[in-house]
């Protein structure tokens, strides 16, 4: 990165990177023991070995797997000079005109009175990298009352004598190594493409021998400058601030498809003791939208394969939709964007994200003016999704047929898959073993749902529980469960209450992990700690104080 540690009192880079760094001056002495990268090839033409002079050379960086490969640097000789990215970025922040001059897009003239560049026209001025470099050290920067500008100017003045370089360091190959993809082709990290771009232009420059500042090199220098900037940005983004790669990727508490939500109290009552619609002790109640996001890969797969596959599986961008006037099935050629919305992972993810808007959840699903499908909601607590009113058997009332809505499609596509999943609930900051625990899942849609059983292709009820929807969204209820509902027995361990506290809800995806969670929840270790105490209890500090006050 061409940065080294410094112990000086003033650190002009402090506002830019989280370490005490200064610009490295890559002198001939410092690079004498380094072998430069000079070849664009990754492999030798004959033999298939890593190229002797390439970005992954064994002789330059060490053997693959050797510790030296993580420590040996190299460099690319540019054949001319360009600015260190820190100086370049600071210069253009001080005055945008400088960037235009170096890029060759703005004409300017050097003003000996102002000791600075002044914009002008093509007839009276000059432009280009060489023109700017010829005068930049003579710039007398104007001071203002801005402390940020003062820091930037101090940075430029401090490193003016080593602001430009004719070499760029190359990170050890072991930290950015080449790999072989599934198709046998080489796979390299993004930073290697930046190094390769820099090297490709440097090879065209060659050894200018006295002409390193020639205007003929304006374009190559500008391209190399951008490549050097890209390399520097790549590494600084790994380090800088809370959103940097190191903290954002490794220090963060996010996981793939992880969700977090406000917790609310659980109503554990049931019309029938031990009934299927009564949450179990190990259950946490999760709203449909959060569940869909937490199990996003499963949600997308369920949407594509359970119902949408028969609707959009005709090919040629056609779908079997429902005419809203006649309620008959119709083959409709769709726009490409519409077809992609309902058949690709990206499109279905947009559909799931749109479900966050409560007002759209019960609207009929319309596609280019046609209903996506029809749904029968029978008075005998049955349901069926179908595509043509003529499919409705005799004796079934048409008044019980309605256009399919987003909440019905999302819930009915995934409820059986969700019922087999488990998850972990965690509240940060971690304060003890009760701050995170495994849970089974009870899915909710509307604040009060209803039990309905699906009808098969003969319009007869399925007998198995996989087709039993325990929380079918009720048409007469507008409110939805959109919080994470946890048992009161978990409050003490989480150090939580219901004043806006949040908890993470992270689904376990693999069959092995799910089986391990269920095995644990069926063991005494899930409920009794090594000291013989309870891991989960309805007793909280608040309830203890209330009972103590009531009983004196």
Backbone torsions as a table, in degrees:
resi	resn	phi	psi	omega
1	UNK	NA	-6.9	-177.4
2	UNK	61.1	41.9	174.2
3	UNK	-130.3	139.6	177.3
4	UNK	-130.8	158.7	-179.9
5	UNK	-72.8	149.0	179.1
6	UNK	-140.1	151.3	178.9
7	UNK	-109.7	14.5	-178.6
8	UNK	-67.3	154.2	-179.1
9	UNK	-67.0	-45.4	-179.8
10	UNK	-88.5	127.8	179.4
11	UNK	-125.3	94.5	-177.1
12	UNK	-68.3	-13.4	179.3
13	UNK	-93.7	0.4	-174.0
14	UNK	-58.5	-34.6	-178.8
15	UNK	-76.6	-7.6	-173.7
16	UNK	-108.9	-35.9	-178.0
17	UNK	-133.8	154.9	-173.6
18	UNK	-83.0	19.8	179.1
19	UNK	-132.9	164.7	177.3
20	UNK	-86.5	96.4	-171.5
21	UNK	-125.6	157.8	172.0
22	UNK	-139.7	166.5	-179.1
23	UNK	-72.6	137.7	177.9
24	UNK	-89.9	135.4	175.7
25	UNK	-96.3	105.5	-176.2
26	UNK	-80.1	79.1	179.5
27	UNK	-77.8	169.2	179.2
28	UNK	-63.0	-32.5	179.8
29	UNK	-66.2	-42.1	-177.0
30	UNK	-70.6	-26.5	-178.4
31	UNK	-103.4	5.5	-175.6
32	UNK	-62.2	-34.2	-177.1
33	UNK	-90.5	0.8	-179.1
34	UNK	-100.9	141.5	175.8
35	UNK	-97.7	128.6	-176.3
36	UNK	-75.6	153.7	170.0
37	UNK	-84.9	127.0	-176.3
38	UNK	-128.0	-10.1	-176.3
39	UNK	-111.2	142.5	176.5
40	UNK	-82.9	-14.0	-176.1
41	UNK	-79.1	140.8	175.5
42	UNK	-83.6	-37.3	-177.2
43	UNK	-122.7	156.2	172.7
44	UNK	-68.8	146.2	179.3
45	UNK	-62.4	-39.6	179.9
46	UNK	-110.6	128.9	175.9
47	UNK	101.3	-27.4	177.6
48	UNK	75.5	11.7	177.7
49	UNK	-80.2	161.9	176.4
50	UNK	-60.5	136.8	-174.3
51	UNK	-62.4	136.9	-176.4
52	UNK	-57.4	-33.1	-176.0
53	UNK	-117.8	16.8	-176.3
54	UNK	-90.4	-176.4	-176.0
55	UNK	-68.4	-13.1	-179.3
56	UNK	-125.1	23.7	-176.1
57	UNK	-55.7	136.7	177.0
58	UNK	-72.3	-40.2	-178.9
59	UNK	-68.8	-28.4	179.9
60	UNK	-83.3	-45.3	-170.9
61	UNK	-108.2	-15.4	-177.8
62	UNK	106.5	166.0	-177.8
63	UNK	-68.3	150.7	177.5
64	UNK	-62.4	128.3	-177.9
65	UNK	92.9	-15.1	178.3
66	UNK	-77.0	144.5	179.9
67	UNK	-60.9	-31.3	-179.2
68	UNK	-62.5	-27.8	-177.9
69	UNK	-67.1	-18.2	176.6
70	UNK	-92.9	-0.1	-172.9
71	UNK	-124.8	-25.7	-174.9
72	UNK	-81.1	126.0	175.8
73	UNK	-94.6	165.6	170.3
74	UNK	-138.8	-170.0	176.7
75	UNK	-154.1	162.0	174.6
76	UNK	-113.6	124.7	177.4
77	UNK	-84.8	126.5	-172.0
78	UNK	-87.7	-24.7	-177.3
79	UNK	80.4	-3.2	176.6
80	UNK	-157.5	-170.8	-178.6
81	UNK	-120.0	145.6	174.0
82	UNK	-138.3	165.9	-178.9
83	UNK	-75.7	146.9	168.0
84	UNK	-64.5	139.4	-177.2
85	UNK	-53.5	-35.0	179.4
86	UNK	-62.1	-44.4	179.9
87	UNK	-70.1	-43.5	180.0
88	UNK	-58.2	-49.7	-178.3
89	UNK	-64.1	-36.6	179.8
90	UNK	-68.5	-40.2	178.7
91	UNK	-59.9	-46.5	-176.8
92	UNK	-73.8	-22.0	173.4
93	UNK	-73.1	-34.9	178.6
94	UNK	-67.9	-40.7	-179.8
95	UNK	-154.6	115.6	-177.3
96	UNK	-62.4	-22.9	179.5
97	UNK	-57.8	-36.0	-176.8
98	UNK	-61.5	-39.2	179.6
99	UNK	-63.9	-42.4	178.9
100	UNK	-63.6	-38.1	178.4
101	UNK	-64.8	-50.0	-178.3
102	UNK	-62.6	-34.4	-179.5
103	UNK	-79.0	-12.1	-179.9
104	UNK	79.3	20.9	-178.5
105	UNK	-104.3	-13.5	-179.3
106	UNK	-128.8	134.4	177.1
107	UNK	-94.5	142.8	-178.9
108	UNK	-148.5	170.1	173.4
109	UNK	-130.7	154.1	178.2
110	UNK	-86.1	125.6	-178.9
111	UNK	-102.9	108.6	-178.8
112	UNK	-67.1	-24.0	179.4
113	UNK	-75.5	-48.0	179.9
114	UNK	-79.0	-17.4	-173.6
115	UNK	55.8	48.3	-179.0
116	UNK	-162.9	167.6	176.9
117	UNK	-81.1	146.5	176.1
118	UNK	-130.3	131.3	-178.6
119	UNK	-64.5	142.7	178.5
120	UNK	-151.3	-163.4	-178.6
121	UNK	-101.8	178.2	-175.8
122	UNK	-65.3	-31.6	-177.6
123	UNK	-75.2	-34.6	-174.2
124	UNK	-99.3	-15.5	-173.6
125	UNK	-119.7	-176.6	177.9
126	UNK	-129.4	170.8	178.6
127	UNK	-154.1	169.4	176.3
128	UNK	114.7	162.1	-176.7
129	UNK	-60.7	-46.0	-177.3
130	UNK	-63.9	-39.5	179.1
131	UNK	-61.4	-43.5	-179.9
132	UNK	-67.0	-44.8	-177.1
133	UNK	-63.0	-33.5	-178.4
134	UNK	-63.3	-24.2	-175.1
135	UNK	-119.4	-11.4	-165.5
136	UNK	-63.3	-32.1	-179.7
137	UNK	-69.5	-15.7	-179.1
138	UNK	-94.0	-0.3	-179.2
139	UNK	-65.4	131.8	171.6
140	UNK	-104.1	102.2	-174.4
141	UNK	-72.9	136.7	-179.2
142	UNK	-80.7	130.0	178.6
143	UNK	-85.3	147.8	173.7
144	UNK	-129.8	-171.7	177.6
145	UNK	-87.1	4.8	-178.4
146	UNK	-79.8	119.0	177.5
147	UNK	-66.4	-31.3	178.9
148	UNK	-66.1	-42.3	178.5
149	UNK	-64.2	-38.5	179.3
150	UNK	-62.1	-40.4	178.1
151	UNK	-64.4	-41.9	179.7
152	UNK	-63.3	-43.6	-180.0
153	UNK	-66.7	-37.3	177.2
154	UNK	-63.2	-38.6	177.1
155	UNK	-61.3	-47.4	-179.0
156	UNK	-62.4	-45.2	-177.3
157	UNK	-67.5	-36.9	-178.7
158	UNK	-65.3	-39.2	-174.9
159	UNK	-110.4	24.3	-177.3
160	UNK	-61.7	-36.7	-176.4
161	UNK	-76.6	-16.0	177.7
162	UNK	-130.5	32.4	-178.2
163	UNK	-75.7	-21.0	-177.6
164	UNK	-116.6	154.1	-177.7
165	UNK	-141.7	153.8	174.3
166	UNK	-111.1	9.5	177.9
167	UNK	-139.7	149.6	175.5
168	UNK	-127.9	126.3	179.2
169	UNK	-65.7	147.1	175.3
170	UNK	-114.8	125.3	-177.5
171	UNK	-61.5	148.4	176.8
172	UNK	-50.1	139.1	-174.0
173	UNK	-62.9	-30.2	-178.3
174	UNK	-64.1	-20.7	-179.1
175	UNK	-92.0	-3.4	-179.3
176	UNK	-150.0	35.4	-165.1
177	UNK	-66.6	159.0	177.5
178	UNK	-79.0	145.6	177.5
179	UNK	-131.6	165.8	178.1
180	UNK	-105.4	124.6	-179.3
181	UNK	-75.3	175.2	-179.5
182	UNK	-61.6	-27.6	179.7
183	UNK	-90.0	6.4	178.9
184	UNK	86.8	-5.0	-180.0
185	UNK	-85.3	151.6	179.8
186	UNK	-68.5	139.8	176.8
187	UNK	-119.4	124.0	-178.4
188	UNK	-125.2	152.2	178.4
189	UNK	-69.5	162.9	-175.8
190	UNK	-58.4	-37.8	-176.2
191	UNK	-63.9	-27.9	179.1
192	UNK	-67.5	-31.1	176.5
193	UNK	-68.9	-32.1	176.4
194	UNK	-69.3	-43.6	177.0
195	UNK	-60.3	-42.4	-177.2
196	UNK	-65.7	-39.1	177.3
197	UNK	-63.6	-42.9	178.5
198	UNK	-62.2	-45.4	-179.3
199	UNK	-64.9	-39.7	-178.8
200	UNK	-60.8	-42.3	179.2
201	UNK	-72.5	-40.0	179.6
202	UNK	-60.2	-35.5	179.3
203	UNK	-67.0	-29.1	177.9
204	UNK	-76.0	-25.2	179.3
205	UNK	-75.9	-45.1	179.9
206	UNK	66.4	-157.1	178.8
207	UNK	-92.5	103.6	-175.8
208	UNK	-71.5	-24.2	176.3
209	UNK	47.7	76.2	176.9
210	UNK	90.1	-6.9	-179.1
211	UNK	-118.9	25.7	-176.6
212	UNK	-65.7	-21.5	-179.1
213	UNK	-104.7	14.5	-177.5
214	UNK	-67.3	146.4	178.2
215	UNK	-64.7	-19.4	178.9
216	UNK	-67.4	-15.4	179.4
217	UNK	-99.1	10.8	-177.2
218	UNK	-55.8	-50.1	-177.2
219	UNK	-67.6	-47.7	177.2
220	UNK	-58.4	-39.0	-179.0
221	UNK	-66.7	-39.5	179.3
222	UNK	-66.2	-39.5	179.2
223	UNK	-67.5	-42.4	177.9
224	UNK	-64.8	-36.1	177.6
225	UNK	-60.2	-44.5	179.9
226	UNK	-64.9	-39.6	178.8
227	UNK	-64.8	-42.1	177.8
228	UNK	-63.7	-40.8	176.8
229	UNK	-60.2	-42.0	-179.9
230	UNK	-63.7	-41.2	178.3
231	UNK	-62.8	-46.8	-179.8
232	UNK	-62.8	-43.2	179.4
233	UNK	-62.0	-38.2	-178.9
234	UNK	-59.6	-45.1	-177.5
235	UNK	-77.3	-38.2	-179.4
236	UNK	-67.8	-32.9	177.9
237	UNK	-67.3	-20.6	176.2
238	UNK	-72.8	-21.0	-171.7
239	UNK	-115.8	-29.9	-161.1
240	UNK	-80.0	119.5	168.2
241	UNK	68.4	-177.9	-177.9
242	UNK	-66.7	-23.8	-179.6
243	UNK	-94.8	3.2	178.0
244	UNK	-67.6	164.1	-174.0
245	UNK	-59.4	-46.4	-174.7
246	UNK	-61.3	-48.5	-178.8
247	UNK	-78.8	-37.8	-176.4
248	UNK	-69.4	-34.5	-176.9
249	UNK	-93.6	-45.1	-172.2
250	UNK	-100.6	-32.4	-177.9
251	UNK	-90.0	-11.1	-178.0
252	UNK	-79.2	163.1	178.9
253	UNK	-107.0	17.4	179.1
254	UNK	-85.6	148.1	171.8
255	UNK	-131.2	167.3	-179.0
256	UNK	-59.7	128.8	178.4
257	UNK	64.5	11.5	177.9
258	UNK	-68.3	147.9	179.9
259	UNK	-130.8	160.8	175.2
260	UNK	-140.0	141.6	-174.5
261	UNK	-151.3	161.1	174.1
262	UNK	-68.3	137.7	179.5
263	UNK	-92.4	147.7	177.6
264	UNK	-138.1	166.2	-174.0
265	UNK	-75.5	147.7	-178.1
266	UNK	-95.2	134.5	170.2
267	UNK	-93.1	102.6	-174.5
268	UNK	-91.4	7.6	-179.6
269	UNK	-73.4	158.8	-178.2
270	UNK	-149.9	144.7	177.6
271	UNK	-65.5	-30.4	179.1
272	UNK	-128.3	122.9	-179.7
273	UNK	-60.9	122.5	-178.7
274	UNK	79.0	11.5	179.8
275	UNK	-68.5	162.8	-177.2
276	UNK	-64.3	-27.8	-177.4
277	UNK	-91.0	10.1	176.4
278	UNK	-97.7	120.9	179.1
279	UNK	-58.9	138.2	178.6
280	UNK	-80.2	170.1	179.8
281	UNK	-61.3	-33.1	-177.8
282	UNK	-85.3	-3.6	-174.8
283	UNK	-82.8	150.2	162.7
284	UNK	-122.8	139.1	-178.6
285	UNK	-89.4	128.4	-176.7
286	UNK	-125.6	134.7	176.5
287	UNK	-70.4	156.4	-175.1
288	UNK	-59.9	-43.4	-177.6
289	UNK	-64.3	-45.5	179.1
290	UNK	-64.2	-39.9	179.3
291	UNK	-62.6	-42.7	-179.7
292	UNK	-61.9	-38.0	179.3
293	UNK	-75.4	-41.0	-177.7
294	UNK	-65.1	-34.0	179.2
295	UNK	-111.6	44.6	-171.2
296	UNK	-52.5	-48.4	179.5
297	UNK	-59.7	-39.2	179.5
298	UNK	-69.9	-38.6	179.0
299	UNK	-61.5	-47.3	-179.0
300	UNK	-62.9	-43.9	179.1
301	UNK	-62.2	-42.8	-179.5
302	UNK	-64.3	-41.3	178.4
303	UNK	-61.8	-44.7	-174.7
304	UNK	-69.1	-34.5	-168.4
305	UNK	-101.7	-23.2	-171.4
306	UNK	-83.4	-49.4	-178.4
307	UNK	-124.0	-40.7	-174.2
308	UNK	-66.2	-26.7	-178.4
309	UNK	-60.6	-39.6	-179.7
310	UNK	-75.1	-25.5	-178.9
311	UNK	-80.0	-40.6	-174.3
312	UNK	-109.0	10.5	-176.0
313	UNK	-87.3	16.3	-178.1
314	UNK	-79.5	-21.0	-177.2
315	UNK	82.6	171.8	177.4
316	UNK	58.9	27.8	176.8
317	UNK	69.7	23.1	-178.8
318	UNK	-108.9	155.9	178.9
319	UNK	-140.9	151.3	177.0
320	UNK	-95.5	99.0	-176.5
321	UNK	-109.5	-174.7	-175.6
322	UNK	-120.0	125.7	176.2
323	UNK	-67.0	121.6	-176.0
324	UNK	-66.2	-20.0	-179.6
325	UNK	-85.1	-44.3	-175.7
326	UNK	-101.8	-15.5	-175.7
327	UNK	62.4	22.3	177.4
328	UNK	-96.3	149.9	177.7
329	UNK	-67.1	137.2	-176.6
330	UNK	-138.3	134.9	175.2
331	UNK	-82.5	119.3	-173.7
332	UNK	-121.5	121.9	171.7
333	UNK	-75.1	127.7	-173.1
334	UNK	-105.4	156.6	169.6
335	UNK	-62.4	149.8	-176.8
336	UNK	-59.6	-39.8	-179.2
337	UNK	-66.5	-37.0	178.2
338	UNK	-67.7	-44.0	179.9
339	UNK	-61.6	-42.4	179.4
340	UNK	-64.6	-34.5	-179.2
341	UNK	-58.9	-33.7	-174.8
342	UNK	-104.7	0.2	-176.5
343	UNK	-127.0	-5.8	-179.4
344	UNK	-114.3	158.3	178.3
345	UNK	-61.2	-41.6	-178.8
346	UNK	-64.2	-41.4	180.0
347	UNK	-66.6	-43.7	179.9
348	UNK	-67.8	-31.2	176.0
349	UNK	-65.5	-35.9	175.6
350	UNK	-64.1	-40.0	177.6
351	UNK	-61.1	-43.1	179.8
352	UNK	-66.0	-42.2	178.8
353	UNK	-62.9	-37.0	-179.7
354	UNK	-67.0	-19.2	-179.8
355	UNK	-67.6	-13.5	178.0
356	UNK	-64.4	-23.4	177.4
357	UNK	-82.7	110.6	-172.8
358	UNK	-61.6	-34.0	-173.6
359	UNK	-66.7	-19.4	-177.6
360	UNK	-93.6	-8.2	-169.8
361	UNK	-66.6	-29.0	-177.3
362	UNK	-112.2	13.0	175.9
363	UNK	-82.1	148.4	175.8
364	UNK	-58.3	138.9	178.7
365	UNK	-79.0	109.2	-179.1
366	UNK	-107.7	135.4	176.4
367	UNK	-127.1	109.1	-179.0
368	UNK	49.7	42.5	175.5
369	UNK	88.8	-0.5	-179.4
370	UNK	-115.7	149.5	174.0
371	UNK	-70.7	142.1	175.8
372	UNK	-64.4	-44.4	-179.6
373	UNK	-167.5	174.5	175.3
374	UNK	-110.8	156.8	175.5
375	UNK	-135.1	134.6	176.2
376	UNK	-99.0	124.2	176.0
377	UNK	-116.8	97.0	-172.9
378	UNK	-78.2	154.6	176.3
379	UNK	-66.0	-14.5	178.8
380	UNK	-93.8	19.8	177.9
381	UNK	63.6	43.6	173.6
382	UNK	-119.0	168.7	176.5
383	UNK	-153.1	159.2	174.6
384	UNK	-161.2	135.7	174.7
385	UNK	-95.0	130.4	-179.7
386	UNK	-149.7	177.6	-169.0
387	UNK	-124.4	4.1	-178.3
388	UNK	-153.2	128.6	-177.8
389	UNK	-62.1	-23.8	179.1
390	UNK	-69.9	-14.9	177.8
391	UNK	-75.8	-15.0	-177.8
392	UNK	-68.9	119.4	-177.2
393	UNK	-68.1	162.0	175.8
394	UNK	-63.6	142.7	-179.3
395	UNK	94.6	-12.5	176.3
396	UNK	-96.9	131.5	-173.6
397	UNK	-81.4	128.7	178.5
398	UNK	-64.2	-21.8	178.9
399	UNK	-67.1	-16.5	179.0
400	UNK	-92.2	5.7	178.8
401	UNK	-102.7	133.2	-178.0
402	UNK	-141.3	158.3	173.6
403	UNK	-64.0	141.5	178.9
404	UNK	-65.6	139.3	179.7
405	UNK	-110.3	162.7	179.2
406	UNK	-57.1	-41.6	-177.1
407	UNK	-66.7	-35.3	178.6
408	UNK	-70.9	-42.0	179.2
409	UNK	-62.7	-47.3	-176.3
410	UNK	-66.9	-45.0	-178.1
411	UNK	-67.9	-48.1	-175.0
412	UNK	-71.0	-25.2	177.0
413	UNK	-71.1	-34.6	-169.8
414	UNK	-116.7	-7.8	-170.1
415	UNK	-60.9	-37.8	-178.5
416	UNK	-70.5	-35.0	177.7
417	UNK	-70.5	-41.1	179.9
418	UNK	-62.2	-33.6	-175.3
419	UNK	-64.5	-18.8	-178.5
420	UNK	-93.2	-4.3	-174.7
421	UNK	-90.4	162.1	170.7
422	UNK	-130.0	172.3	-176.5
423	UNK	-153.8	172.8	172.4
424	UNK	-119.8	136.1	174.7
425	UNK	-109.2	130.5	-176.9
426	UNK	-135.7	137.9	172.6
427	UNK	-118.0	126.0	178.5
428	UNK	-98.3	148.6	-1.6
429	UNK	-75.8	150.7	178.9
430	UNK	-65.3	126.0	179.8
431	UNK	-117.3	-8.2	-179.3
432	UNK	174.9	-174.8	-177.0
433	UNK	-65.1	-24.1	-180.0
434	UNK	-80.9	-3.8	-178.6
435	UNK	-73.6	-14.3	175.6
436	UNK	-145.4	139.3	-177.8
437	UNK	-156.5	152.8	177.3
438	UNK	-80.9	153.2	-177.5
439	UNK	-149.0	149.7	166.2
440	UNK	-87.4	171.9	-167.8
441	UNK	-122.3	132.9	170.1
442	UNK	-118.9	115.9	-173.8
443	UNK	-87.9	135.2	177.1
444	UNK	-124.2	151.0	176.2
445	UNK	-115.1	-97.0	173.3
446	UNK	-70.9	162.7	-175.7
447	UNK	-56.8	-28.2	172.0
448	UNK	-137.0	118.2	-179.1
449	UNK	-99.8	-168.3	177.8
450	UNK	-144.4	153.6	-178.9
451	UNK	-86.5	124.7	177.7
452	UNK	-136.3	146.8	-179.7
453	UNK	-111.7	138.4	-177.0
454	UNK	-77.5	147.1	176.4
455	UNK	-95.2	145.3	-179.8
456	UNK	-85.5	-170.3	-176.4
457	UNK	-64.9	-18.2	176.8
458	UNK	-98.0	9.5	-179.9
459	UNK	62.9	34.2	173.8
460	UNK	-110.7	143.6	-177.7
461	UNK	-64.1	134.4	170.3
462	UNK	-65.5	146.7	-178.3
463	UNK	-92.5	-25.2	-174.9
464	UNK	-81.3	158.7	-176.6
465	UNK	-74.8	-13.3	178.9
466	UNK	-65.9	-21.0	179.8
467	UNK	-107.0	17.2	178.0
468	UNK	-102.9	110.8	-179.9
469	UNK	-89.7	109.2	-175.2
470	UNK	-77.4	-25.1	-176.4
471	UNK	-129.0	50.7	176.6
472	UNK	-58.8	129.6	-176.8
473	UNK	-62.9	128.0	-179.5
474	UNK	-80.0	137.1	-177.3
475	UNK	-71.2	-25.1	-175.3
476	UNK	-92.0	4.3	-179.7
477	UNK	-118.0	128.0	-176.0
478	UNK	-96.3	-18.9	-176.7
479	UNK	-87.7	145.9	-178.5
480	UNK	-119.9	156.8	171.2
481	UNK	-83.0	114.2	-178.6
482	UNK	-128.9	24.2	175.2
483	UNK	-124.2	171.0	175.7
484	UNK	-95.1	112.8	-173.8
485	UNK	-98.2	114.0	-176.8
486	UNK	-113.6	158.1	179.5
487	UNK	-70.8	144.7	178.0
488	UNK	-63.3	-18.6	179.3
489	UNK	-70.5	-12.5	-177.8
490	UNK	-101.0	-5.2	-175.4
491	UNK	-62.4	-45.1	-175.9
492	UNK	-63.2	-44.0	179.4
493	UNK	-64.7	-35.0	180.0
494	UNK	-80.9	-10.4	-173.2
495	UNK	53.5	47.3	-173.3
496	UNK	-126.7	162.6	168.9
497	UNK	-142.3	-166.5	-173.9
498	UNK	-110.1	42.8	178.5
499	UNK	-105.8	28.1	-179.8
500	UNK	110.1	3.1	177.9
501	UNK	-62.1	146.9	-179.5
502	UNK	-118.8	160.9	176.5
503	UNK	-144.4	151.7	177.3
504	UNK	-85.7	144.6	178.8
505	UNK	-128.2	108.2	-173.6
506	UNK	-122.1	118.0	-176.7
507	UNK	-75.9	143.3	172.9
508	UNK	-92.5	126.9	-170.9
509	UNK	-99.1	-38.3	-172.7
510	UNK	-76.5	150.4	179.0
511	UNK	-62.1	-38.3	-179.0
512	UNK	-64.3	-43.6	-179.7
513	UNK	-67.9	-40.3	178.0
514	UNK	-61.8	-43.2	178.9
515	UNK	-64.3	-37.3	179.7
516	UNK	-66.2	-39.9	178.4
517	UNK	-64.4	-46.2	-179.0
518	UNK	-64.9	-35.7	177.3
519	UNK	-66.0	-41.8	179.0
520	UNK	-63.9	-43.8	-178.0
521	UNK	-68.7	-15.8	176.9
522	UNK	-96.3	4.5	179.6
523	UNK	-106.3	160.2	-179.8
524	UNK	-68.1	-23.6	-179.3
525	UNK	-62.8	-21.9	-179.9
526	UNK	-74.6	-16.7	-172.3
527	UNK	-124.9	-21.6	-179.2
528	UNK	-122.2	126.6	-179.1
529	UNK	-82.7	170.8	-177.2
530	UNK	-58.1	-23.0	179.9
531	UNK	-86.9	-2.8	-179.3
532	UNK	92.5	1.7	177.6
533	UNK	-85.2	171.0	-179.3
534	UNK	-88.3	134.0	175.9
535	UNK	-73.9	-28.7	179.3
536	UNK	-133.0	133.8	-177.3
537	UNK	-152.0	146.8	177.3
538	UNK	-74.0	-9.2	179.7
539	UNK	-75.4	122.8	175.8
540	UNK	-127.1	166.9	179.8
541	UNK	-57.8	-40.6	-179.3
542	UNK	-64.9	-47.2	-179.1
543	UNK	-65.2	-36.8	178.2
544	UNK	-64.2	-41.1	179.4
545	UNK	-66.7	-39.7	178.9
546	UNK	-63.6	-47.8	-178.9
547	UNK	-65.1	-37.8	179.0
548	UNK	-64.1	-39.9	179.1
549	UNK	-68.5	-37.8	-178.2
550	UNK	-70.7	-32.4	-176.5
551	UNK	-99.7	2.0	178.8
552	UNK	57.0	NA	NA
